[in-house]
């Protein structure tokens, strides 16, 4: 056991934890950031199948990778373990929650939302996040970005649908991305482009000081691999932004990857908090199973702090509080409530076609080119005041790495057999002397085929406003979730209708993901709720600053604290909520 003491200990390094670590360290507080996963410098994200197989998080089975997949009856979610949290695998979108979507509904209503913060409360913090994350819009005005097929297709689809439905609140809009397309920092995404700082592909990024990893980063190479981890360092992930900045403060924040928190408790005499964690060593176990509950194999380390900030994610934070409830008997009974999936839905547009010379031919969408997401078609909400629109959402063009495109080509099994037969026939004729032409380039090209499945298909990512009707619970060993799409079925019907309309506008087929169709399960990258903020202990676990009711100095500042769906991608709102909470802590500490 250790007797280290910090002004603040932060559990988790996602958009809540990293922001908090920097802000508190910048205010002069002694900070320790504990992250269960490892650090990922450039070119350390696996691509080979045998390495991807090990890139999941389950230390008891010898897995210390980045992906952590949860599957419940009505929902499944992919979250991240690693220094930088969800920023390592998200699609770079940094946008604000729509002003009118900060609803304040009647708490007696099933699936209500009540946001104790407003857009005005968060706007100053949104501004800080934008500056720190160096957000930029996709530079469509420059080559080669202006020829991004999937982006142009979505713009075209939005135009056609708007022409057919003029009363529908539907518009395509570019999104702010935490991606470096330029070699120098961009002050604001809406500022005119600096001729001395143009968008360039694959050029070294100029940083004012070395980043956390001490490695050179490069501007976006447009490979569509954002969700696998950016090997060129083009994504402005939290390890390059907030965590890198935190280590340059006075005193510098203590950044400790591969440290998994096992227990938390109030300190002696009710002063401060005690945190117990284990230090993982992947090299020691080399993929072998090991019982992490064995304190001989995994000795416990203990540190104390004046303030404890839990930012372990929407599953991790409620789990930690549930598991340690005996140490916190005054916790609100709302723990685990108001869970939602931010209305996520993954679907596919397949085999798009366009007319050329009087014929319908495959339309190139090329989901491998560009970052994963470049823009969105926004569908309005009744809350916007433009009539009964339903619940709003964003439909975003999806990208995928080349690996997935090769895999999609394998779905045309009969076509592969036919082409292989023709190639074998030609090759055999050459080998036995019936054909003297040894040049097989055209035959090899024909063997690969026209690739119409992969080049004309596109994943589509939708998120919006489902009803936060789910509850997380804990049976003493496992976390469970009872969220079901049924209370939000009208919303999902509308989403599917609109995305089918986009497919029709592109002369394409629509396909639900199999999980939605056959398992009645919604897959999400944005689970939210479980430790909702509220006005009182009766309707929330924390107040609007993320401070847990009846436990001064104990905070929750991740997606679990949000009392409902954000609507668009939630990363920026989580970060802004954490930044606002940091102001509160700094003021309490007398450091403002």
C-alpha positions in Angstrom: 0.0 0.0 0.0 1.1 3.5 -0.8 0.5 6.7 1.3 0.6 9.1 -1.7 -1.8 12.0 -1.4 -3.1 14.3 -4.2 -5.3 17.3 -4.3 -7.4 15.3 -6.9 -7.4 11.8 -8.3 -9.2 11.3 -11.6 -10.4 7.9 -12.7 -10.5 7.6 -16.5 -9.0 9.6 -19.3 -11.9 10.1 -21.7 -13.5 13.4 -22.5 -14.5 14.0 -18.9 -11.2 12.9 -17.2 -8.7 14.4 -19.6 -10.3 17.8 -19.6 -10.5 17.7 -15.8 -6.8 16.6 -15.4 -5.6 19.5 -17.5 -7.8 22.2 -15.9 -7.0 21.2 -12.3 -3.3 20.9 -13.0 -3.4 24.2 -14.8 -4.8 25.7 -11.6 -1.9 24.5 -9.6 -3.5 21.4 -8.0 -1.6 18.2 -7.6 -3.4 15.7 -9.9 -3.2 12.0 -10.6 -4.9 10.6 -13.6 -5.5 6.8 -13.5 -6.3 5.0 -16.8 -7.0 1.3 -17.0 -5.8 1.0 -20.6 -2.4 1.6 -22.2 -1.0 4.5 -24.2 -1.1 4.4 -28.0 1.6 6.4 -29.7 1.5 6.8 -33.5 1.8 3.6 -35.5 1.0 1.4 -32.5 -2.6 0.7 -33.4 -2.9 -2.9 -34.9 -4.0 -3.6 -38.4 -3.1 -7.3 -39.0 -5.9 -9.7 -38.2 -3.9 -11.6 -35.6 -3.1 -8.4 -33.8 -6.7 -7.1 -34.1 -7.9 -10.3 -32.5 -6.0 -9.3 -29.3 -7.1 -5.7 -29.4 -9.9 -6.2 -26.8 -10.0 -5.4 -23.1 -10.3 -8.3 -20.7 -7.3 -8.6 -18.4 -8.6 -11.8 -16.8 -8.3 -13.4 -20.2 -4.9 -11.8 -21.0 -6.4 -9.1 -23.3 -5.1 -5.6 -22.8 -6.4 -4.0 -26.0 -8.4 -1.0 -26.8 -11.9 -2.2 -27.6 -14.4 -3.0 -24.8 -17.7 -4.4 -26.2 -20.8 -4.7 -24.0 -23.9 -6.6 -25.1 -27.2 -6.5 -23.3 -30.6 -7.8 -24.5 -31.8 -4.5 -26.0 -28.5 -2.7 -26.6 -24.9 -3.2 -27.3 -22.0 -0.7 -27.0 -18.4 -0.3 -28.1 -16.3 1.7 -25.7 -12.6 2.2 -25.3 -9.8 1.3 -22.9 -6.7 3.4 -23.5 -5.0 6.7 -22.7 -7.4 9.1 -24.3 -10.5 7.0 -23.7 -13.2 7.2 -26.4 -11.3 9.7 -28.4 -9.0 6.9 -29.6 -11.9 5.2 -31.5 -14.5 7.9 -32.1 -15.1 9.6 -35.5 -13.7 13.0 -34.5 -16.9 14.9 -34.3 -16.8 17.9 -31.9 -20.2 19.7 -32.1 -22.5 21.4 -29.6 -25.8 20.1 -28.4 -28.7 22.0 -30.1 -29.8 24.9 -28.0 -33.5 23.9 -27.9 -32.7 20.2 -27.1 -31.8 21.1 -23.5 -35.3 20.1 -22.4 -36.8 20.3 -18.9 -39.6 17.8 -18.8 -41.9 16.7 -15.9 -39.9 14.2 -13.8 -43.1 12.2 -13.2 -43.2 11.3 -16.9 -41.7 8.0 -18.0 -38.5 8.6 -19.9 -38.4 12.2 -19.1 -35.4 14.5 -19.6 -34.5 17.3 -17.3 -31.3 19.2 -18.1 -30.2 21.3 -15.1 -27.7 23.1 -17.5 -28.5 25.2 -20.6 -26.7 25.9 -23.8 -25.8 29.3 -22.4 -24.2 27.6 -19.4 -22.1 25.5 -21.6 -21.2 27.8 -24.4 -18.1 29.3 -22.8 -16.9 25.8 -22.1 -17.7 24.7 -25.7 -15.5 27.6 -26.8 -12.6 26.4 -24.7 -13.0 22.8 -26.0 -13.0 24.0 -29.6 -9.7 25.9 -29.1 -8.0 23.1 -27.3 -9.1 20.3 -29.7 -8.0 22.3 -32.7 -11.3 21.6 -34.5 -11.5 22.1 -38.3 -14.1 21.6 -40.9 -13.4 19.2 -43.7 -11.7 21.4 -46.4 -14.0 20.6 -49.3 -12.8 23.8 -51.1 -9.4 22.3 -51.8 -8.1 19.4 -53.8 -8.2 16.4 -53.2 -10.8 16.9 -50.5 -13.3 18.5 -53.0 -13.6 15.1 -54.8 -14.6 13.1 -51.7 -17.3 10.8 -53.2 -19.3 10.0 -50.1 -19.5 13.6 -49.0 -20.7 14.8 -52.5 -23.3 12.0 -52.5 -24.8 13.0 -49.2 -25.0 16.6 -50.3 -26.7 15.5 -53.5 -29.1 13.3 -51.6 -30.0 16.1 -49.2 -30.7 18.4 -52.1 -33.0 15.9 -53.8 -34.9 15.1 -50.7 -35.4 18.7 -49.8 -36.7 19.4 -53.3 -39.3 16.6 -52.9 -40.2 17.6 -49.3 -39.9 21.4 -49.0 -41.7 21.4 -45.6 -39.2 19.0 -44.0 -36.6 20.6 -41.9 -33.7 18.8 -43.6 -30.3 20.2 -44.5 -26.7 19.0 -45.1 -24.1 20.7 -42.9 -20.3 20.3 -42.5 -19.2 19.2 -39.1 -16.4 20.3 -36.9 -13.7 17.6 -36.7 -10.9 17.2 -34.3 -8.6 16.3 -37.1 -5.5 18.1 -38.3 -5.8 18.8 -42.0 -3.3 21.7 -41.7 0.2 21.6 -40.3 -0.3 24.5 -37.8 -3.0 25.1 -35.2 -6.3 26.6 -36.5 -7.8 29.3 -34.3 -11.4 28.7 -35.2 -13.1 26.4 -37.7 -15.2 29.2 -39.2 -12.3 31.6 -39.8 -11.3 32.2 -43.4 -8.5 29.9 -44.5 -5.0 31.1 -43.9 -3.0 31.0 -47.2 0.1 30.3 -45.0 -1.6 27.3 -43.4 -3.3 25.3 -46.2 -4.8 21.9 -46.0 -2.2 19.3 -46.9 -2.2 15.5 -47.0 0.4 13.6 -44.9 2.6 16.5 -43.9 4.4 16.8 -40.4 2.3 18.7 -37.9 4.1 21.6 -36.2 3.6 21.5 -32.4 4.7 24.1 -29.9 6.1 21.4 -27.7 6.5 17.7 -27.7 3.3 15.7 -27.3 2.8 13.1 -24.6 4.3 10.3 -26.8 7.2 12.4 -28.0 6.4 11.4 -31.6 5.9 13.3 -34.9 2.3 13.5 -36.1 1.1 14.0 -39.6 -1.9 15.7 -41.2 -4.8 13.5 -42.3 -3.9 10.9 -44.9 -7.6 10.3 -45.8 -7.5 6.6 -45.1 -10.9 6.1 -43.3 -9.2 4.3 -40.4 -10.2 6.7 -37.6 -12.2 4.1 -35.7 -9.3 1.7 -35.7 -7.0 4.2 -34.1 -5.2 6.9 -36.1 -1.6 5.6 -36.8 -0.5 8.9 -38.3 -1.5 11.0 -35.2 -3.8 13.1 -37.4 -6.7 12.9 -35.0 -6.4 15.5 -32.2 -7.1 12.8 -29.6 -7.0 13.6 -25.9 -3.5 12.2 -25.4 -2.3 14.9 -27.9 -4.3 17.7 -26.5 -5.4 17.7 -22.9 -3.1 15.0 -21.6 -0.1 16.4 -23.3 -0.9 19.9 -21.9 -1.5 18.5 -18.4 2.0 17.1 -18.2 3.5 20.6 -18.8 1.7 22.3 -15.9 3.3 23.2 -12.5 3.2 20.7 -10.9 2.7 18.4 -13.9 -0.2 16.0 -13.7 0.7 12.4 -12.8 -0.4 10.3 -15.8 -0.7 6.6 -15.0 -1.9 4.3 -17.8 -2.5 0.6 -17.1 -3.8 1.4 -13.6 -7.3 0.0 -13.0 -9.3 1.2 -10.0 -10.8 -1.5 -7.9 -12.3 0.3 -5.0 -13.1 3.8 -3.7 -14.2 4.9 -0.2 -14.4 8.0 1.9 -11.2 8.8 3.7 -10.5 8.4 7.4 -12.9 10.6 9.5 -14.9 11.4 6.3 -12.1 13.6 5.0 -11.3 13.1 1.3 -11.2 9.8 -0.4 -9.3 6.6 -0.7 -8.6 5.0 -4.1 -7.3 1.4 -4.5 -6.0 0.2 -7.9 -4.0 -2.5 -9.6 -1.1 -2.0 -12.0 -1.4 -4.1 -15.2 1.7 -5.5 -16.9 0.8 -7.0 -20.3 4.4 -8.1 -21.0 4.4 -10.1 -17.8 1.4 -12.2 -18.8 2.0 -12.3 -22.5 -1.6 -13.1 -23.4 -2.1 -15.7 -20.6 -5.1 -15.6 -18.3 -4.6 -14.2 -14.9 -7.0 -13.7 -12.0 -7.0 -10.0 -11.3 -8.8 -10.5 -8.0 -5.8 -12.3 -6.7 -4.0 -9.7 -4.6 -0.8 -11.8 -4.6 -0.6 -11.7 -8.4 -2.0 -8.2 -8.6 -1.0 -6.2 -5.5 -3.2 -3.3 -4.5 -1.9 0.3 -4.6 -3.6 2.9 -2.4 -3.6 6.6 -2.8 -5.6 9.3 -1.0 -7.0 12.6 -2.3 -9.0 15.6 -1.2 -11.3 15.3 -4.3 -12.1 12.2 -6.3 -13.3 12.6 -9.9 -14.9 9.6 -11.5 -14.7 9.6 -15.3 -14.7 5.9 -16.1 -17.4 6.0 -18.7 -21.1 5.3 -18.8 -20.6 1.7 -17.8 -17.5 2.1 -15.7 -18.6 4.9 -13.4 -22.0 3.4 -12.4 -20.3 0.0 -12.0 -17.7 1.6 -9.6 -20.4 3.3 -7.5 -22.6 0.2 -7.5 -19.7 -2.0 -6.5 -18.7 0.3 -3.6 -22.2 1.3 -2.5 -21.5 0.0 1.0 -18.9 2.7 1.4 -21.3 5.3 0.1 -24.7 4.5 1.7 -26.1 7.9 1.1 -25.9 7.6 -2.7 -29.1 8.6 -4.6 -31.5 5.8 -5.4 -31.5 7.1 -9.0 -28.1 5.5 -9.6 -28.3 3.5 -12.8 -31.3 5.5 -14.2 -32.0 7.5 -17.3 -29.8 5.3 -19.5 -30.0 5.9 -23.3 -28.0 5.1 -26.5 -28.1 8.7 -27.9 -30.5 7.2 -30.5 -27.7 5.6 -32.4 -28.5 3.5 -35.5 -26.0 1.9 -37.9 -27.4 1.1 -41.3 -26.1 0.7 -44.9 -26.6 2.1 -48.3 -25.7 -0.5 -50.9 -25.0 -0.6 -54.6 -25.6 3.1 -55.4 -26.1 3.9 -59.1 -26.0 7.0 -61.3 -27.0 7.6 -64.9 -24.2 8.0 -67.4 -24.7 8.1 -71.1 -28.3 6.9 -70.7 -27.3 3.9 -68.5 -27.4 3.3 -64.8 -23.8 2.4 -63.7 -22.4 2.0 -60.2 -21.9 5.3 -58.4 -18.5 5.5 -56.7 -19.0 6.3 -52.9 -15.6 5.1 -51.9 -16.1 4.9 -48.1 -12.3 4.4 -47.7 -11.5 8.0 -48.8 -11.5 10.7 -46.2 -12.0 10.6 -42.4 -14.8 8.4 -41.2 -17.3 11.3 -41.1 -17.2 14.6 -43.0 -20.7 16.1 -42.6 -24.3 15.4 -41.7 -27.9 15.7 -42.9 -29.7 17.2 -39.9 -33.4 16.4 -39.5 -35.3 18.9 -37.4 -37.1 18.3 -34.1 -40.5 19.5 -32.9 -38.6 21.3 -30.2 -37.1 23.6 -32.9 -40.5 25.2 -33.4 -41.0 24.4 -37.0 -44.0 22.2 -36.6 -44.5 18.6 -35.7 -41.3 17.1 -37.0 -40.9 14.3 -34.4 -37.6 13.8 -32.5 -34.6 15.2 -34.3 -31.4 13.4 -35.5 -28.2 13.7 -37.5 -27.5 11.3 -40.4 -23.7 11.1 -41.0 -21.8 9.6 -43.9 -19.8 6.7 -42.6 -16.4 5.5 -43.7 -14.5 2.3 -43.3 -10.9 1.1 -43.7 -9.8 -0.8 -46.7 -9.8 -4.0 -44.7 -13.6 -3.8 -44.6 -13.9 -3.1 -48.3 -12.0 -6.2 -49.1 -14.2 -8.1 -46.8 -17.4 -6.7 -48.4 -16.2 -7.9 -51.8 -16.2 -11.5 -50.5 -20.0 -11.3 -50.2 -20.1 -11.6 -54.0 -19.1 -15.3 -53.8 -20.6 -16.4 -57.1 -18.9 -13.5 -58.9 -15.6 -14.5 -57.4 -16.0 -18.1 -58.5 -16.9 -17.0 -62.1 -13.9 -14.6 -62.3 -11.6 -17.2 -60.8 -12.8 -19.8 -63.4 -12.2 -17.4 -66.3 -8.7 -16.5 -65.0 -7.8 -20.1 -64.4 -9.0 -21.0 -68.0 -6.8 -18.2 -69.5 -3.8 -19.0 -67.3 -4.0 -22.8 -68.1 -4.2 -22.0 -71.9 -1.0 -20.1 -71.6 0.7 -22.9 -69.5 -0.1 -25.6 -72.0 0.9 -23.5 -75.0 -2.5 -22.7 -76.5 -2.0 -19.0 -75.8 1.4 -17.4 -76.3 0.4 -14.0 -74.7 2.3 -14.0 -71.4 0.9 -10.6 -70.4 -1.8 -11.3 -67.7 -2.3 -7.8 -66.4 -5.8 -7.5 -67.8 -6.7 -11.0 -66.6 -5.6 -10.2 -63.1 -7.6 -6.9 -63.1 -10.6 -8.9 -64.2 -10.0 -11.4 -61.5 -10.3 -8.6 -58.9 -13.5 -7.5 -60.7 -15.3 -4.2 -60.9 -15.6 -4.0 -57.1 -19.1 -2.5 -57.5 -20.2 -3.7 -54.0 -17.4 -2.0 -52.0 -17.0 1.1 -54.2 -20.8 1.9 -54.3 -21.8 1.1 -50.7 -21.6 3.2 -47.5 -22.3 2.7 -43.8 -24.6 5.4 -42.4 -24.4 6.6 -38.8 -27.4 8.2 -37.2 -27.8 9.7 -33.8 -30.4 11.8 -32.1 -33.0 11.8 -29.3 -34.2 8.5 -28.0 -36.0 8.3 -24.7 -33.7 7.7 -21.7 -35.9 4.8 -20.3 -33.1 2.4 -19.5 -31.8 1.4 -16.1 -28.3 0.0 -15.3 -28.3 -2.4 -12.4 -25.7 -4.6 -10.5 -26.2 -8.0 -9.1 -23.0 -8.1 -7.1 -20.9 -9.4 -10.0 -22.3 -8.3 -13.3 -23.7 -5.0 -14.7 -27.0 -5.2 -16.5 -29.0 -2.9 -18.7 -32.7 -3.1 -19.5 -32.9 -0.4 -22.2 -35.3 -1.3 -25.0 -36.0 0.5 -28.2 -39.8 0.0 -27.9 -40.4 3.4 -26.1 -38.4 5.1 -28.9 -39.8 3.0 -31.8 -41.5 6.0 -33.4 -38.1 7.7 -33.6 -36.4 4.7 -35.1 -39.2 4.3 -37.7 -38.6 7.9 -38.7 -34.9 7.4 -38.9 -35.2 4.3 -41.1 -37.8 6.1 -43.4 -35.4 9.0 -43.9 -32.3 6.9 -44.5 -34.3 4.8 -47.0 -35.1 8.1 -48.7 -31.4 8.9 -48.9 -30.8 5.5 -50.4 -33.5 6.1 -52.9 -32.1 9.5 -53.8 -28.8 7.7 -54.6 -30.5 4.8 -56.5 -29.3 2.4 -53.9 -30.6 -0.3 -51.6 -31.1 0.1 -47.9 -30.0 -2.4 -45.3 -30.5 -2.5 -41.6 -27.6 -3.9 -39.6 -28.3 -7.5 -38.6 -28.3 -6.8 -34.9 -31.3 -4.4 -35.3 -33.2 -6.7 -37.7 -32.7 -10.0 -36.1 -31.7 -9.5 -32.5 -33.9 -6.3 -31.8 -30.7 -4.8 -30.4 -29.4 -1.3 -31.0 -25.6 -1.0 -31.3 -24.2 2.3 -29.9 -20.9 4.1 -29.6 -22.5 6.6 -27.3 -24.1 5.0 -24.2 -25.2 7.8 -21.8 -26.8 8.1 -18.3 -26.6 6.0 -15.2 -25.3 8.7 -12.9 -27.6 11.5 -14.1 -27.3 15.1 -12.9 -30.4 16.5 -11.3 -31.7 19.4 -9.2 -32.0 17.3 -6.1 -31.0 13.9 -4.8 -34.5 12.6 -5.6 -34.0 13.1 -9.4 -30.3 12.7 -9.8 -27.0 11.3 -8.5 -25.1 14.6 -8.9 -25.8 18.2 -9.2 -25.3 20.2 -12.3 -21.5 20.4 -11.6 -21.2 16.6 -11.4 -20.8 16.7 -7.6 -22.4 13.7 -6.0 -25.2 14.6 -3.5 -24.2 14.1 0.1 -20.5 13.5 -0.8 -18.6 16.8 -1.1 -15.6 16.5 -3.3 -16.8 13.4 -5.1 -17.6 14.1 -8.8 -18.8 12.2 -11.9 -17.9 13.9 -15.2 -18.4 11.6 -18.1 -21.3 10.4 -20.3 -23.0 8.8 -17.4 -23.8 12.1 -15.8 -25.9 13.3 -18.8 -29.7 13.1 -18.1 -30.7 12.2 -21.6 -29.5 12.0 -25.2 -27.3 14.8 -26.6 -28.7 14.4 -30.1 -25.5 14.9 -32.1 -22.2 13.2 -31.2 -21.9 13.7 -27.4 -18.1 14.1 -27.0 -18.0 17.9 -26.9 -20.9 18.1 -24.5 -19.2 15.7 -22.1 -16.0 17.7 -22.3 -17.9 21.0 -21.7 -19.7 19.6 -18.7 -16.4 18.5 -17.3 -14.8 21.9 -18.0 -17.7 23.6 -16.2 -17.2 21.2 -13.2 -13.5 22.0 -13.2 -14.3 25.7 -12.8 -16.5 24.8 -9.8 -13.7 22.7 -8.2 -11.0 25.4 -8.9 -13.2 28.0 -7.3 -13.9 25.8 -4.2 -10.1 25.3 -3.9 -9.5 29.0 -3.9 -7.4 28.8 -7.1 -9.6 30.9 -9.4 
